[in-house]
Amino acid sequence: MPGLVRTIKLAIIGTGSVGKTSITVQACMDLFTQDLPYDPTEDNYRMQLITDERACILEFQEIEHLEAYQALQDQWIREADAYMLVYSIASRESFDLIRTRHDRIRDVRESCLPNGLSDTLLERWKSGPRILVANKADLKEAREVSTEEGEALARELGIDFMEVSAKNHHQVMEAVRQIVRVKSKWKDKLDQADLEAKAEASKAPGPAKGSARRLFSLRNLLNKMKRSGSSSAEDSNPKRDRRE
């Protein structure tokens, strides 16, 4: 609808110290914050964004996968509309854990599948709109993960990839806008696949009108035969019925 401002819940997922909060604050407030402690009870950051002439309110939710908050974080994954998987180019460990985080998204989303989806829609639903973001691109001397490795992982997962620097505000807003675009395209493809599935179902052959009439006539005939049989049985032995 024209003028309708949609809200997109964006889950920012990654290990500690990869810069999830830095990306969030840089995007929302144009400020750089460093190494803030993760607190899942804090209020979410929100911002209004116009991408490709479409306005939206973007709500950021950081997820670090701490065991103590597993149930709460799984709930956030279920409620999210899109996912930004973040690692630091200066941390091999954070990069190696991306697949685990990615698989967790699929597992959680698979546990709350809508009813009636085709196989194509099911696969698209499980994955959700995602982007892979390599933060701390300014730490060139400390780099442990090459750009090529990030690109290769993104291709493997079938998602977009960007290197950013929250410290230098490099590509941060570009990454945020890109995940909004990915979300819009994902929704459009889901809607299109749904329309195609419904169109295909409408083409499925049903019983012909003549067949339906014949089936109805056959049922009537069987019912008449049953009633006739019951009447004949009663007429053939009336005295016995009266004695009993």
DOSE-564855 format. One line per field, with one value per residue (C-alpha): residue number from 1; x, y, z. Coordinates in steps of 0.25 Angstrom, whole numbers, plus 2048, in hexadecimal, padded with zeros to 3 digits. Layout:
BEGIN
seq	(NUM; ...)
px	(X; ...)
py	(Y; ...)
pz	(Z; ...)
This chain:
BEGIN
seq	(1; 2; 3; 4; 5; 6; 7; 8; 9; 10; 11; 12; 13; 14; 15; 16; 17; 18; 19; 20; 21; 22; 23; 24; 25; 26; 27; 28; 29; 30; 31; 32; 33; 34; 35; 36; 37; 38; 39; 40; 41; 42; 43; 44; 45; 46; 47; 48; 49; 50; 51; 52; 53; 54; 55; 56; 57; 58; 59; 60; 61; 62; 63; 64; 65; 66; 67; 68; 69; 70; 71; 72; 73; 74; 75; 76; 77; 78; 79; 80; 81; 82; 83; 84; 85; 86; 87; 88; 89; 90; 91; 92; 93; 94; 95; 96; 97; 98; 99; 100; 101; 102; 103; 104; 105; 106; 107; 108; 109; 110; 111; 112; 113; 114; 115; 116; 117; 118; 119; 120; 121; 122; 123; 124; 125; 126; 127; 128; 129; 130; 131; 132; 133; 134; 135; 136; 137; 138; 139; 140; 141; 142; 143; 144; 145; 146; 147; 148; 149; 150; 151; 152; 153; 154; 155; 156; 157; 158; 159; 160; 161; 162; 163; 164; 165; 166; 167; 168; 169; 170; 171; 172; 173; 174; 175; 176; 177; 178; 179; 180; 181; 182; 183; 184; 185; 186; 187; 188; 189; 190; 191; 192; 193; 194; 195; 196; 197; 198; 199; 200; 201; 202; 203; 204; 205; 206; 207; 208; 209; 210; 211; 212; 213; 214; 215; 216; 217; 218; 219; 220; 221; 222; 223; 224; 225; 226; 227; 228; 229; 230; 231; 232; 233; 234; 235; 236; 237; 238; 239; 240; 241; 242; 243; 244)
px	(800; 805; 80A; 80B; 818; 81C; 824; 830; 836; 845; 84C; 85B; 862; 870; 87A; 87F; 888; 885; 87E; 86F; 86C; 876; 86F; 861; 865; 86D; 861; 857; 85E; 86A; 874; 87F; 87F; 889; 888; 87B; 877; 86C; 85F; 852; 849; 84C; 842; 843; 848; 83F; 841; 838; 83E; 83B; 840; 83D; 832; 82B; 82B; 82C; 82F; 83B; 83C; 849; 84A; 858; 85A; 867; 862; 865; 860; 859; 850; 84E; 83F; 83E; 847; 840; 833; 83A; 83E; 830; 82B; 836; 833; 841; 84F; 85D; 868; 874; 883; 88F; 89A; 8A4; 89E; 89F; 896; 88B; 88B; 88B; 87F; 877; 872; 86D; 865; 860; 85B; 854; 84C; 847; 844; 83C; 834; 832; 82B; 821; 81D; 810; 806; 803; 810; 816; 824; 829; 823; 827; 836; 835; 82E; 838; 844; 83E; 844; 853; 860; 86E; 876; 885; 887; 894; 899; 8A2; 8AA; 8B2; 8BF; 8B7; 8AF; 8AE; 8A2; 8A4; 89A; 89A; 897; 88B; 886; 887; 87F; 874; 873; 873; 867; 861; 861; 866; 874; 87A; 886; 883; 88A; 881; 88D; 88F; 880; 884; 879; 871; 864; 867; 866; 859; 853; 857; 850; 843; 844; 847; 83A; 832; 836; 835; 826; 823; 829; 821; 814; 817; 819; 80D; 805; 80B; 808; 7F9; 7F8; 7FE; 7F4; 7E8; 7EC; 7EB; 7E0; 7D4; 7C8; 7C0; 7B2; 7AD; 7B5; 7AF; 7A1; 7A3; 7A9; 79D; 793; 79A; 799; 78A; 789; 790; 788; 77B; 77F; 782; 775; 76E; 775; 771; 762; 763; 768; 75D; 752; 757; 756; 74B; 745; 753; 755; 747; 74A; 757)
py	(800; 80E; 816; 809; 809; 7FA; 7F6; 7EC; 7E5; 7E3; 7D8; 7DB; 7CE; 7CB; 7C8; 7D2; 7DD; 7DD; 7EA; 7E8; 7F3; 7FC; 7F9; 7FC; 809; 80E; 80B; 811; 81D; 81F; 81D; 813; 80A; 800; 7F3; 7F6; 7EA; 7E1; 7E3; 7DC; 7E3; 7F1; 7F8; 7F6; 801; 806; 80F; 814; 811; 813; 809; 809; 814; 80B; 80F; 805; 805; 7FC; 7F5; 7F0; 7E3; 7DE; 7CF; 7C9; 7BB; 7BB; 7AE; 7B5; 7BC; 7B1; 7B1; 7C0; 7C1; 7B6; 7BE; 7CA; 7C1; 7BD; 7CB; 7D1; 7D5; 7D5; 7D1; 7D7; 7CD; 7D5; 7D0; 7D8; 7D7; 7D7; 7CB; 7BD; 7B7; 7C1; 7BD; 7AE; 7AF; 7B6; 7A9; 7A4; 7B1; 7B0; 7A2; 7A6; 7B0; 7A5; 79C; 7A6; 7AA; 79C; 79A; 7A4; 7A2; 7A7; 79C; 79A; 79E; 797; 791; 79D; 7A7; 79E; 79F; 7AE; 7B0; 7A8; 7B0; 7BE; 7CB; 7CB; 7D3; 7D0; 7DC; 7DC; 7E7; 7EE; 7F0; 7FB; 7F1; 7ED; 7E9; 7E0; 7D9; 7CA; 7C8; 7CC; 7D3; 7C7; 7BD; 7C6; 7C6; 7B7; 7B5; 7BE; 7B7; 7AA; 7AF; 7B6; 7C4; 7D2; 7D6; 7E3; 7E8; 7F4; 7FC; 801; 80A; 811; 810; 809; 802; 800; 807; 800; 7F3; 7F7; 7FC; 7EF; 7E6; 7EE; 7EC; 7DD; 7DC; 7E3; 7DA; 7CE; 7D2; 7D4; 7C7; 7C0; 7C7; 7C3; 7B4; 7B4; 7BA; 7AF; 7A4; 7A9; 7AA; 79C; 796; 79D; 795; 788; 77F; 77D; 774; 778; 77D; 770; 767; 76F; 76D; 75E; 75D; 764; 75B; 74F; 753; 755; 748; 741; 748; 744; 735; 736; 73C; 732; 726; 72A; 72B; 71E; 717; 71D; 719; 70B; 708; 711; 707; 704; 713; 715; 709; 70F)
pz	(800; 7FD; 809; 812; 819; 81C; 828; 826; 831; 82E; 836; 837; 83A; 83E; 849; 853; 84F; 840; 841; 840; 84A; 842; 835; 83B; 842; 836; 82D; 837; 83D; 834; 840; 842; 84F; 852; 85A; 862; 86A; 865; 86C; 866; 870; 86A; 861; 852; 849; 83E; 832; 826; 819; 80A; 801; 7F2; 7F5; 7FF; 80E; 819; 828; 82B; 839; 83D; 846; 849; 84C; 851; 854; 863; 869; 875; 86B; 861; 862; 861; 855; 84D; 84F; 849; 83D; 83B; 83C; 833; 825; 820; 825; 824; 827; 82C; 82E; 830; 826; 832; 838; 831; 83C; 839; 82B; 82D; 836; 82B; 825; 833; 835; 827; 82A; 837; 82F; 826; 831; 839; 82D; 829; 837; 834; 825; 820; 81C; 80D; 807; 7FA; 7FB; 7F3; 7FD; 809; 805; 803; 810; 818; 813; 815; 80F; 813; 811; 815; 81A; 81D; 827; 82C; 81E; 823; 82A; 81E; 826; 82F; 824; 826; 81C; 80D; 805; 7FC; 807; 80B; 7FD; 7FB; 808; 803; 7F6; 7FE; 806; 7FA; 800; 7FE; 804; 808; 810; 819; 823; 82E; 833; 826; 823; 816; 80F; 81B; 816; 808; 810; 817; 80A; 803; 80E; 80C; 7FD; 7FF; 809; 7FE; 7F3; 7FC; 7FF; 7F1; 7ED; 7F8; 7F3; 7E5; 7E8; 7F0; 7E5; 7DB; 7E5; 7E6; 7D7; 7D5; 7DF; 7D8; 7CB; 7D2; 7CC; 7D4; 7D1; 7C4; 7C6; 7BF; 7C8; 7D4; 7CF; 7CD; 7DB; 7E0; 7D9; 7DD; 7EC; 7EA; 7E4; 7EF; 7F9; 7F2; 7F2; 801; 804; 7FA; 801; 80F; 80A; 804; 810; 819; 80F; 80D; 81C; 823; 82D; 833; 835; 83C; 845; 849)
